[in-house]
Amino acid sequence: MDEIKKIKEIKNTVKIVNIGIIAFLGSIAFFSFIISPSKSAIQTSIGLIIFAIILQIINMTMYMTIKLYYKISYSKIDINLLNQEYEREIEGMPPPAVASYLYNRNIEVFRDYTATILNLYVKKYIVISDFENNVKINIEKSKDLSKLQSHEKYVYDCISGQNKFDEEKFKNLILEDIENEGLMKKVEIDYPHILNTLMILIILALNIIYILIQVVLSSKIELDDIIFGLLICDIMIAGCYKKVYQIIKKKFFTVYRLQNKGKKELKKIKNLKNFMKQYTLIYEKDIEYVMTLEGYIPYALSLGISKKIEEYISNNEKYRNLIYGERS
């Protein structure tokens, strides 16, 4: 017999025997209490229940032991995955802001905007004169902007003064680039039953609020007036029902799902983070090491490794002015 089947049979046998014993002991405890509800009978019943609980714990322990044995003995290890635990090559990686969203599943504007600026410096699209004192950014106008993704070009334009920075536009451009690169796909999940129920609850809530307002403001209430008012209220809600439905659906039921390419890139990003934490000691470095470890710094920042540099930049007024400009 196949070993895996044998293990599963053992697990199922243990479960069935345990359930039978618990049912048997529970029946004895129940009937002994019904026949003779004395103090000793109650103690016996409690003891049997405790014993049944102990058996359940033993069952869970045996199940976890068998499961662990199965994983150790019969699971196949992919040697290629072990060899790819660390990734040191940055070339070909998604930009830091995109890597940040794939890894963190959120966009932190200051962190990701800063990482994008530093990555533009690494790619020689901008020149940063001094990282510690008189911070100044100059634009390299001879570079080919077509090689940049939309959110990177937007940051470049903001630095050069062609655009005024807007948080929402920056976020949307990152998400657009993620979709355009085939890393993730935006999906609107349609839960008509949930959404319709939610809309009905909203209508009921508004009706109750209307009635309460009428009760508080009016000393004498006519039933016809309440019904007429509720009718008008519901007609108004029905008129904007579709619009509200779409807003709720877009706001709360829109998700970005990883595609196959996105899964591969996420694996590389995780391996790069492992490499930076294990071999670069980048989490210990200050802002003065940006030029020494320049290629890794933007990714370390977006993946939350270089806390010292992140704190320095976020607390430095010159950096904030360069990043936010007139918004600060």
Summary of the structure (lengths in Angstrom):
residues: 328
radius of gyration: 31.5
end to end distance: 71.5
largest distance: 95.9
contacts: 888
relative contact order: 0.11
helix: 71%
strand: 5%
